[in-house]
Amino acid sequence: MSDVYLNGEFIAAEKASISVFDQGFLYGDGIFESFRSVGDHLYQFSHHYRRLVQSAEALNYLIPYTQAELEEVLIELRRRNNLRDVYYRITITRGRGEIGFQRSINNDLTCLIIGR
């Protein structure tokens, strides 16, 4: 059993769920960033964080984490899953919304972080 980080909390991957009305699922409305860590070192994380912020700005997402806060989440996820060298995947979507042409862009974001 492994943990993921979903919307502000660590949760068992098997219990994590995202709405079928999530805009990332329905419309691909999301941003994604993947990178590795080698031991305790998050490989070029400042570059990955900057790209995540730039992508978020382009879609009018408000990233809820500073770089330091996100680093803490990643380190804790690695610790909880007892990993050494980790592949991380950060997925942020517009979150739960409506189906149709007149979708709201003011939804609460969905933030999922997986470490393997």
KABEL-V167808 format. One record per residue. N is the residue number from 1. RES is the residue in one letter. PHI is phi in whole degrees, 0 to 359 (NA if undefined). OMEGA is omega as a letter, one per 40 degrees, with the letter a starting at -180 (999 if undefined). Layout:
# KABEL-V167808
<<N,RES,PHI,OMEGA> <N,RES,PHI,OMEGA>>
This chain:
# KABEL-V167808
<<1,M,NA,i> <2,S,231,i> <3,D,259,i> <4,V,234,i> <5,Y,248,a> <6,L,229,i> <7,N,50,i> <8,G,93,i> <9,E,217,i> <10,F,276,a> <11,I,213,i> <12,A,300,a> <13,A,305,a> <14,E,293,a> <15,K,259,a> <16,A,287,i> <17,S,214,i> <18,I,233,a> <19,S,301,i> <20,V,293,i> <21,F,263,i> <22,D,296,a> <23,Q,295,i> <24,G,292,i> <25,F,288,a> <26,L,284,a> <27,Y,232,a> <28,G,70,a> <29,D,277,a> <30,G,194,i> <31,I,234,a> <32,F,220,i> <33,E,217,i> <34,S,234,i> <35,F,195,a> <36,R,239,i> <37,S,238,i> <38,V,242,a> <39,G,62,a> <40,D,273,a> <41,H,264,i> <42,L,278,a> <43,Y,299,i> <44,Q,49,a> <45,F,297,a> <46,S,299,i> <47,H,292,i> <48,H,294,i> <49,Y,296,i> <50,R,300,i> <51,R,295,i> <52,L,300,i> <53,V,295,i> <54,Q,297,i> <55,S,296,i> <56,A,297,i> <57,E,298,a> <58,A,296,a> <59,L,257,a> <60,N,62,i> <61,Y,271,i> <62,L,258,i> <63,I,292,a> <64,P,277,a> <65,Y,230,i> <66,T,285,i> <67,Q,299,a> <68,A,296,i> <69,E,295,i> <70,L,293,i> <71,E,301,i> <72,E,299,i> <73,V,298,a> <74,L,297,i> <75,I,296,i> <76,E,294,i> <77,L,297,i> <78,R,298,a> <79,R,297,a> <80,R,298,a> <81,N,264,i> <82,N,53,a> <83,L,250,i> <84,R,250,i> <85,D,263,a> <86,V,237,i> <87,Y,261,i> <88,Y,254,i> <89,R,226,i> <90,I,255,i> <91,T,235,i> <92,I,234,i> <93,T,239,i> <94,R,293,i> <95,G,91,a> <96,R,295,a> <97,G,207,a> <98,E,258,i> <99,I,270,i> <100,G,132,a> <101,F,281,a> <102,Q,252,a> <103,R,284,i> <104,S,280,i> <105,I,256,a> <106,N,254,a> <107,N,285,i> <108,D,288,a> <109,L,292,i> <110,T,260,i> <111,C,234,i> <112,L,238,i> <113,I,234,i> <114,I,244,i> <115,G,235,i> <116,R,225,999>>
